[in-house]
Amino acid sequence: MRTHCLLRIDGAGALCAESALPRWVGAQLTRGPWVVVRRARTRHGLLPVGVRGAARSERFAAWLDPEQVRDCLTPQQLAARRGGCGSPRRARLAALASLDEVAALMARAGLAGAWGVAGSVAFELASGCLAVTAASDLDLIVEPDCPLSPSAAAALLASLAPLAVHADVLLEAPAGAVALAEYARGRPPYLLRTLDGPRLRDDPWAPALAAA
């Protein structure tokens, strides 16, 4: 149950929050009872999760007891579900229509089992709720088994450029996540997203920093 995983829960009652839940949260979790694991450390044994609403402004941070998780899907598992979207809808939405092309590109780069989806595409594949629009970017996660060089990152970025949709790619490394486009430039330090917030690191592949 790492960052980006989609978790199915029993509804809004499973969440812990520091403030009252907005009205839309209950309605959203009735429609699609899935939350996403946020990039933060656990607190008192609770998982940091986020609720995604119908509008961009509808995002809510909360906490979840792991015992309340009914199902967990990783970005990689969700990418493998890419054939599950309805054919007419998939054909007209670039973020969905491009998934098979992305799979082929990742395979050629030696990353066949290392990529996954996040954002609206992940939510739709997990929940079955319509979340992708014609304006949606394709949020991708790449988590290679071994360090990726900046030159390999640049080659991957170039291969994704001709897609009919903008691919926003995060490269997951031990020290944190870095935007593929930034890492491909090969000019450290890189801005990493870590469990403790943004950090500048020269080497994303160095061991992750312990909590302060």
Sine and cosine of phi, psi and omega as CSV:
sin_phi,cos_phi,sin_psi,cos_psi,sin_omega,cos_omega
0.00,0.00,0.91,0.42,-0.03,-1.00
-1.00,-0.06,0.06,-1.00,0.04,-1.00
-0.77,0.64,0.66,-0.75,0.01,-1.00
1.00,0.09,-0.25,0.97,0.01,-1.00
-0.90,0.43,0.59,-0.81,0.09,-1.00
-0.99,-0.14,0.77,-0.64,-0.05,-1.00
-0.89,-0.46,0.76,-0.65,0.08,-1.00
-1.00,-0.03,0.75,-0.66,-0.01,-1.00
-0.80,-0.60,0.03,-1.00,-0.06,-1.00
-1.00,0.03,0.00,1.00,0.00,-1.00
0.73,-0.68,-0.08,-1.00,-0.09,-1.00
-0.87,0.49,-0.45,0.89,-0.01,-1.00
-0.91,0.42,-0.27,0.96,0.00,-1.00
-0.99,0.15,-0.22,0.97,-0.11,-0.99
-1.00,0.00,0.51,-0.86,0.20,-0.98
-0.92,-0.39,0.66,-0.75,-0.03,-1.00
-0.57,-0.82,0.40,-0.92,-0.01,-1.00
-1.00,0.08,-0.14,0.99,0.05,-1.00
-0.62,-0.78,0.18,-0.98,0.00,-1.00
-0.89,0.46,0.63,-0.78,0.02,-1.00
-0.93,0.36,0.74,-0.67,0.12,-0.99
-0.86,0.52,0.46,-0.89,-0.06,-1.00
-0.85,0.53,-0.57,0.82,-0.07,-1.00
-0.93,0.38,-0.40,0.92,-0.05,-1.00
-0.89,0.46,-0.74,0.68,0.01,-1.00
-0.88,0.48,-0.67,0.74,0.00,-1.00
-0.91,0.42,-0.65,0.76,-0.01,-1.00
-0.91,0.41,-0.67,0.74,-0.04,-1.00
-0.97,0.25,-0.31,0.95,0.17,-0.99
-0.96,0.28,-0.65,0.76,0.00,-1.00
-0.94,0.34,-0.71,0.71,-0.03,-1.00
-0.54,-0.84,0.99,-0.11,-0.15,-0.99
-0.98,0.20,0.86,0.51,-0.03,-1.00
-0.81,-0.59,0.67,-0.75,0.09,-1.00
-0.81,-0.58,0.31,-0.95,-0.01,-1.00
-0.92,-0.40,0.61,-0.79,0.03,-1.00
-0.96,0.27,0.83,-0.56,0.02,-1.00
-0.99,0.15,0.33,-0.94,0.06,-1.00
-1.00,0.09,1.00,0.00,0.02,-1.00
-0.32,-0.95,0.28,-0.96,0.03,-1.00
-0.98,0.20,0.47,-0.88,0.10,-0.99
-0.89,0.45,0.42,-0.91,-0.02,-1.00
-0.70,-0.71,0.88,-0.48,-0.03,-1.00
0.81,0.59,0.61,0.79,0.04,-1.00
0.99,0.15,0.02,1.00,-0.04,-1.00
-0.99,-0.13,0.59,-0.81,0.02,-1.00
-0.99,0.10,0.67,-0.74,0.10,-1.00
-0.98,0.18,0.85,-0.53,-0.04,-1.00
-0.74,-0.67,0.29,-0.96,0.05,-1.00
-0.76,-0.65,0.57,-0.82,0.06,-1.00
-0.97,-0.24,0.73,-0.68,0.00,-1.00
-0.97,-0.26,0.81,-0.58,0.05,-1.00
-0.99,-0.12,-0.13,-0.99,-0.05,-1.00
-0.96,0.27,-0.50,0.87,-0.02,-1.00
-0.96,-0.27,0.39,-0.92,0.00,-1.00
-0.85,0.52,-0.53,0.85,-0.03,-1.00
-0.97,0.23,-0.17,0.99,-0.05,-1.00
-0.99,-0.12,1.00,0.02,0.09,-1.00
-0.68,-0.73,0.72,-0.70,-0.05,-1.00
-0.67,-0.74,0.79,-0.61,0.02,-1.00
-1.00,-0.01,0.71,-0.70,-0.02,-1.00
-0.53,-0.85,-0.10,-0.99,0.00,-1.00
-0.77,-0.64,0.46,-0.89,-0.12,-0.99
-0.61,-0.79,0.76,-0.66,0.13,-0.99
-0.94,0.34,0.80,-0.60,0.01,-1.00
-0.82,0.58,-0.42,0.91,0.02,-1.00
-0.93,0.38,-0.28,0.96,-0.01,-1.00
-1.00,0.03,-0.04,1.00,-0.02,-1.00
-0.98,0.17,0.81,-0.58,0.00,-1.00
-0.98,-0.18,-0.39,0.92,0.04,-1.00
-0.34,-0.94,0.47,-0.88,0.00,-1.00
-0.68,-0.74,0.78,-0.62,0.03,-1.00
-0.82,-0.57,0.79,-0.61,0.02,-1.00
-0.99,0.11,0.30,-0.95,0.08,-1.00
-0.83,0.56,-0.60,0.80,0.00,-1.00
-0.93,0.38,-0.66,0.75,0.05,-1.00
-0.90,0.43,-0.59,0.80,0.01,-1.00
-0.93,0.36,-0.61,0.80,0.06,-1.00
-0.88,0.48,-0.58,0.81,0.01,-1.00
-0.93,0.36,-0.27,0.96,0.03,-1.00
-1.00,-0.02,0.18,0.98,-0.17,-0.99
-0.87,0.50,-0.37,0.93,0.02,-1.00
-0.98,0.18,-0.05,1.00,-0.09,-1.00
-0.99,0.16,-0.20,0.98,0.01,-1.00
-0.97,0.24,0.57,-0.82,0.01,-1.00
-0.84,0.54,0.66,-0.75,-0.11,-0.99
-0.85,0.52,-0.78,0.62,-0.02,-1.00
-0.87,0.50,-0.67,0.74,0.01,-1.00
-0.91,0.41,-0.69,0.72,-0.02,-1.00
-0.88,0.47,-0.63,0.78,-0.06,-1.00
-0.92,0.38,-0.50,0.87,-0.10,-1.00
-0.99,-0.13,-0.09,1.00,0.01,-1.00
-0.91,-0.41,0.90,-0.43,-0.14,-0.99
-0.87,0.49,-0.58,0.81,-0.02,-1.00
-0.90,0.44,-0.48,0.88,0.06,-1.00
-1.00,-0.01,-0.65,0.76,-0.06,-1.00
-0.90,0.43,-0.42,0.91,-0.08,-1.00
-1.00,0.07,-0.09,1.00,-0.15,-0.99
-0.90,0.44,-0.65,0.76,0.02,-1.00
-0.91,0.40,-0.60,0.80,0.05,-1.00
-0.91,0.42,-0.65,0.76,0.05,-1.00
-0.88,0.47,-0.68,0.73,0.00,-1.00
-0.85,0.52,-0.68,0.73,0.01,-1.00
-0.91,0.41,-0.66,0.75,0.01,-1.00
-0.91,0.42,-0.67,0.74,0.01,-1.00
-0.91,0.42,-0.63,0.78,0.03,-1.00
-0.88,0.47,-0.68,0.74,0.01,-1.00
-0.91,0.41,-0.45,0.89,0.02,-1.00
-1.00,0.05,0.05,1.00,-0.03,-1.00
0.97,0.23,0.40,0.92,-0.07,-1.00
-0.86,-0.51,0.50,0.87,-0.12,-0.99
-0.84,0.55,-0.63,0.77,-0.03,-1.00
-0.98,-0.20,0.13,0.99,-0.16,-0.99
-0.95,-0.31,-0.01,1.00,-0.05,-1.00
-0.92,-0.39,0.42,-0.91,0.04,-1.00
-0.44,-0.90,0.00,-1.00,-0.03,-1.00
-0.91,-0.41,0.43,-0.90,0.05,-1.00
-0.66,-0.75,-0.15,-0.99,0.07,-1.00
0.90,0.43,-0.52,-0.85,-0.10,-1.00
-0.90,0.43,-0.58,0.82,0.02,-1.00
-0.89,0.45,-0.72,0.70,0.01,-1.00
-0.88,0.48,-0.69,0.72,-0.03,-1.00
-0.89,0.45,-0.67,0.74,0.00,-1.00
-0.92,0.40,-0.65,0.76,0.01,-1.00
-0.92,0.40,-0.56,0.83,-0.01,-1.00
-0.98,0.22,-0.72,0.69,-0.19,-0.98
-0.99,-0.11,-0.40,0.92,-0.13,-0.99
0.99,0.16,-0.07,1.00,0.05,-1.00
-0.98,0.19,0.62,-0.78,-0.02,-1.00
-0.96,0.29,0.91,-0.41,-0.05,-1.00
-0.80,-0.61,-0.43,0.90,-0.04,-1.00
-0.99,0.15,0.67,-0.74,0.06,-1.00
-0.83,-0.55,0.09,-1.00,0.03,-1.00
-0.89,0.45,-0.40,0.92,-0.02,-1.00
-1.00,-0.05,-0.03,1.00,-0.08,-1.00
-0.93,0.36,0.69,-0.72,0.22,-0.98
-0.97,0.23,0.22,-0.98,0.11,-0.99
-0.97,-0.26,0.96,-0.27,0.00,-1.00
-1.00,0.07,0.85,-0.53,-0.05,-1.00
-0.86,-0.52,0.55,-0.84,0.09,-1.00
-0.89,-0.46,0.76,-0.65,0.08,-1.00
-0.85,-0.53,0.84,-0.54,-0.05,-1.00
-0.77,-0.63,0.99,0.15,-0.09,-1.00
-0.94,0.34,0.41,-0.91,0.01,-1.00
-0.96,0.28,-0.42,0.91,0.01,-1.00
-0.71,-0.71,0.33,-0.95,-0.05,-1.00
-0.81,0.59,0.66,-0.75,0.05,-1.00
-0.98,-0.19,0.77,-0.64,0.00,-1.00
-0.97,0.23,0.41,-0.91,0.08,-1.00
-0.83,0.55,-0.58,0.81,0.01,-1.00
-0.92,0.38,-0.62,0.79,0.06,-1.00
-0.92,0.38,-0.61,0.80,0.05,-1.00
-0.90,0.44,-0.65,0.76,0.02,-1.00
-0.90,0.43,-0.63,0.78,0.03,-1.00
-0.91,0.42,-0.65,0.76,0.03,-1.00
-0.91,0.42,-0.68,0.73,0.01,-1.00
-0.87,0.49,-0.68,0.73,0.01,-1.00
-0.90,0.43,-0.59,0.81,-0.01,-1.00
-0.93,0.36,-0.45,0.89,-0.01,-1.00
-1.00,0.07,-0.29,0.96,-0.09,-1.00
-0.85,0.52,-0.61,0.79,-0.03,-1.00
-0.97,0.26,-0.06,1.00,-0.01,-1.00
-0.84,0.54,0.45,-0.89,0.01,-1.00
-0.96,0.27,-0.06,1.00,-0.01,-1.00
-0.75,-0.67,0.51,-0.86,0.08,-1.00
-0.95,0.30,0.83,-0.55,0.03,-1.00
-0.99,-0.12,0.89,-0.45,0.04,-1.00
-0.99,-0.16,0.96,-0.27,-0.20,-0.98
-0.94,-0.34,0.77,-0.63,0.13,-0.99
-0.96,-0.29,0.77,-0.64,0.05,-1.00
-0.99,-0.13,0.90,-0.44,-0.02,-1.00
-1.00,0.01,0.85,-0.53,0.00,-1.00
-0.78,-0.62,0.21,-0.98,-0.04,-1.00
-0.83,0.55,-0.59,0.81,-0.06,-1.00
-0.99,0.12,-0.21,0.98,-0.02,-1.00
0.53,-0.85,-0.14,-0.99,-0.02,-1.00
-0.96,-0.26,0.65,-0.76,0.02,-1.00
-0.78,-0.62,0.58,-0.81,0.06,-1.00
-0.89,0.45,0.75,-0.66,-0.01,-1.00
-0.83,0.56,-0.64,0.76,-0.02,-1.00
-0.89,0.46,-0.60,0.80,0.02,-1.00
-0.95,0.32,-0.72,0.69,-0.03,-1.00
-0.90,0.44,-0.58,0.82,-0.03,-1.00
-0.90,0.44,-0.40,0.92,0.02,-1.00
-0.95,0.31,-0.36,0.93,0.08,-1.00
0.92,0.40,0.55,0.83,-0.02,-1.00
-0.83,-0.56,1.00,0.06,0.03,-1.00
-0.93,0.36,0.33,-0.94,0.08,1.00
-0.98,0.21,0.41,-0.91,0.00,-1.00
-0.96,-0.26,0.55,-0.84,0.05,-1.00
-1.00,0.09,0.93,-0.37,-0.03,-1.00
-0.98,-0.21,0.61,-0.79,0.15,-0.99
-1.00,-0.03,0.90,-0.43,-0.04,-1.00
-0.88,-0.47,0.10,-0.99,0.03,-1.00
-0.90,0.43,-0.31,0.95,-0.02,-1.00
-0.94,-0.34,0.32,0.95,0.01,-1.00
0.97,-0.23,-0.03,-1.00,-0.04,-1.00
-0.93,0.36,0.65,-0.76,0.02,-1.00
-0.64,-0.77,0.53,-0.85,0.11,-0.99
-1.00,-0.07,0.80,-0.60,0.01,-1.00
-0.68,-0.73,0.62,-0.79,0.06,-1.00
-0.97,0.25,-0.53,0.85,-0.08,-1.00
-0.76,-0.65,0.97,-0.26,0.02,-1.00
-0.90,0.43,-0.33,0.94,-0.08,-1.00
-1.00,0.01,-0.05,1.00,0.11,-0.99
-0.92,0.38,0.39,-0.92,0.01,-1.00
-0.82,0.58,0.56,-0.83,-0.01,-1.00
-0.89,0.46,0.57,-0.82,0.03,-1.00
-0.96,0.29,0.60,-0.80,0.09,-1.00
-0.97,0.25,0.35,-0.94,0.04,-1.00
-0.89,0.45,0.60,-0.80,0.01,-1.00
-0.93,0.36,0.00,0.00,0.00,0.00
